[in-house]
Amino acid sequence: MGTRLSSISTRLGCIAILWGLTHAAVGVQAQLPVREYQAPWVATPPAIDGRIDDAAWAAAPWSEAFVDIEGSTKPAPRWATRVKMTWDADHLYLAAELEEPDLWATITTRDAVIYRDNDFEWFIDPDGDTNRYFELEINALGTVWDLFLNKPYRLGGRADNTWDIAGLRSAVHLDGTLNDPTDRDRGWTVEMAIPWSALADGGRTVVPPAVGARWRINFSRVQWELDVVEGRYQKRVGSDGKALPEYNWVWSPQGEINMHIPERWGGVTFVGPSTKSVGSP
């Protein structure tokens, strides 16, 4: 009997621990701000040259500054990052501004693992069901990696690296000199025009979205610690000789170091002309 009672006590203790961990996780998630953005309609689209100075961007507000991916319990990002969005019948337009004193990028092959450099990333889930979503990463050289995921990795999802954003236009502008440690840079900006047709997902997604539609979306920035070795940038290494972990700074915090939790992303709501005028000549 004593052994049985001990076993029951152990099981109850495990259940209590699991209950506590589950509720703690729920509590952490409840404390995370879910960012929301109102993307205005634009009559004349921006020129995609990496410079965020077109009149098209004037009506688009800047987002909140990025925070650590784990949330406010972690130190605030060292360098500022923010984004803008606007849209028309043909494209979603994205712009990002990244403060950066040491402009550095090395990857030039499309669909390589871009986050091995400092990069800017976006993630879009049009229907908000947390499955079948899109991702793009870009570095300061303008090299992109675009991919499609059928579901999050933790649920057995697989990335389709053969998927490309047909008709994508993207550009970066550098306010400084790339890969030159002898000076102090100011940062870089990104512009993109993403055709709605690329996000249609075989007809599963209504594109362009109706006015008032809300899509799940999030943005991330990967930032590595750098040292200058023999006149060149190099990732800072620890005592084990391996590169130190990167920083992950995001628009809408995830609560853990994992961008592939779509249910914790923010949202973009498309505002602008009447639904009738969307897509009309």
N, C-alpha and C positions, 0 to 999 in steps of 0.2 A: 504493500500500500504506500509505504514511504517513497519508494522509487517512482510509483505511478504519480503521486502528488508532486514529486520533484519535477517529473516530466511535464505535467500540466502547468506547473508554475513557470517552467522554462518557456513553454509555448506561449503562455500569456505574456511573459516578459518580452518575447520576440514580437508578438503582435503589437504590444504597447510601443515598442521601439519603432516598428514600421509605421504605425499610426502617427507617431510623433514626427518621423521623418517626412511622411507624406504631407502632413498639415504644415510642417515647416516650409516645405517646398511650395505649397499652395500659398502660404503667407508671403514668401519672398516674391512669388509671381504677382500677387495682388498689389505689392508695393511698387512694382515696376511701372513706370509711366508708359502708356501706349501712345505714341506720337501720332498726330493726325495732320494732314496737309490738304489744303484746298487749292487745287491746280486750276488756274484760270484758262479759259479759251483764248487763243491768240489768232487774230485775223491775218497778220503777216508773220510768218515763221522766222526764227532767228537764223542767221548764217552760221553754219557749223564750222567755226574756225578756232575754237578753243577759248575765244575771248568773250566774256559774258558782258558785253557792252551794247548789245542790240536793243532797240526800242522794245522788241518783243519780250524782253525780260523785265521791263520796268514794272509791269503789273503783277509779276510773280514774286511773292514774298520769300525771303530767306527762311529756311527751316531753323529750328533750334540747333545750337551747337552740338556736335557729337559728344557722346559720353563713353566711358569704358563699357565694354560689352557686358560685364557683370553687373553694372549699375552703380549707384552712388556710394556703395560700400568701398569701392576702389578709387584710387586717385583719379582726378580729372585728367583728360588728355593734355599732353604737353603742348601740342600744336592744334590750332583751331581747324575745324572742318564744318562745312555747311552745304546745303543743296537747295536747288530750285527746280520746279516742274511747271510745265505748261503743255498745251496740246491743241491739236486741230483735227480735222477729219482724217488726216493721213498718218500723223505721227504723234508719239509721245516724245516730248523734248525734256531732257535732263541736263542740268548744269551743276557742277561742283567746284567748290573753292577750297583748296588745301594749303594751309600754311606749312612751309617746309624750309628750314634753313640749309639743308644739305640735299639738294636734288640728286637722286641716284636711281638708276635703272639699268638692267643688263639684258633682259630677255627680249628677243626680237622675233621669236617664232610664234605664230598664231596658235592658240589653243594649248600652249605650254602652261605649266602651273604658275600663273602670274603672281600669286601671293608669295612666292619665294623672293620677289622684289617688294618694295613698298608699292602699294596699289590702292585703287578705289574700286568698290564693288557695289552692284545693286542686285536685288532679288525681287521678283514679282510673281504673285499668285493671283491671277485675275478673278477666279471665282471664290477665293477665300476658303477652299475646303482643305487646305494644307497639303494637297497632293498636286502633281503635275504643275510644277513651277519652273521659272526661268532664272538664270543667273548670268551675270557678265562681270568680268574683271578687266581692268586696264591699268597699265603702268605709265610712268612719265615719258616713255618712248612712244606711247600710243599703241602698244601691242595689246591685243585683246584676247580673252578666252571667254567664249560664250558656250553655255551648256544648258541642257534640259534635264530635269530630274522627275521621275515618275512619282516618287515619294521621298521623304527624308531618309538619310542614310541609316538612322537608328531603327528604322522600320524595314530595313532591307532594300532601300532605294538604290538605284544605280544611275550614275551620271552618263548622259549621252553626249559625248564630246564631238560627235559628228554633226550635231545640230548647229546651224549657223543662223544668225539674224540676217536673213536675206534683205538687202537694201539698207543695212545699217550705215549711218554716217557718224563718224566720231572724230574728235580732234582734241589735242591738248595744247595748252600754251604755257610756256615756262617763264616765270619771272625770276630769272637767274641763269646759271650755267650748269648744264647736266654733267655729272661725274667729275666735277672740278672742286677738290677740297680746299683750294687756295682762297676761295671767296665765301661770302655769306649770302645765301639765296633767300628769296622771300616766299616762294611757293609755286604752285601750279594750279591751273584751272582746266576743267574738262567740259566739253559739250557733246551731246549725243542726240541724234534723231532716230528714233526706233519706230519702224513702220508697224502699224497696228496689225497688218497682215502676218507679220512674223510671230505674233502672239495669239493668233487665232486658234492654235492647237487643233488643227484639223476640223474646224467648225464648232468645237466645243465652247469657244468663247465668242461672245458677241462683240464685234469690233466694227467701227470705233465704239467705245462705251457710250451709253446714254448719259446725258447730263444728270448728275446726282448719283451715278454709280460709284461704288467704293471698291477699290482693289487693295489687297494686302501688298505691302511693299516695305522694304528696308534697305538701308545703305550701310556699308562697312568700309573701314579703312585699315589696312594692315601696315604696321610701322615697325621697322627693325632698328635696333641699336647699332650704330656704325662707329668704327674706328678708322683712322687713316694709317695705312701701312704702306710704306715705300711710295708715298704720294698718291695712293689710290684708296677709295672707300672699301671697307671690308666689314662684314657682319661681326659684331662683338662676340667673343667667345668666353665661355666660363672656364673654370678650373679643369673641367673634363675635356676641354678642347672643342666642344660643340657650341654652335651658335646659341646665344641666349634666346629665350622665347620671345616671340614678337608681341607687340601691343596690338590689341584689337579695339578700335574705336568705332562706335556705331551711332546711328540716328536714334533708333528705338531699342533700348537695352534688352538683352536676352536673358540675363540672370545667370548665365554660365557661358563658357567659351565654346559656343556652338551657334553658328548662324542658321543652321538648318532645323530651326524650331519655328515654322511659319506661324503657328498660333500666337507667337509673341511679337510678330512684326507689327509695324505701324500700319496706317492706312492712308491712301490718297483718294480724295473725292473729286470728281471731275465737275467743275462748275463752268458756266458760260452761257452760250446762246440757248434758245429754246431747242428742245429735242428735235423739232421739225427741221431746224436749220443745220443740224449736224449731218455732215456728208452731202449737203446740198450745194449746188454750184454757187 
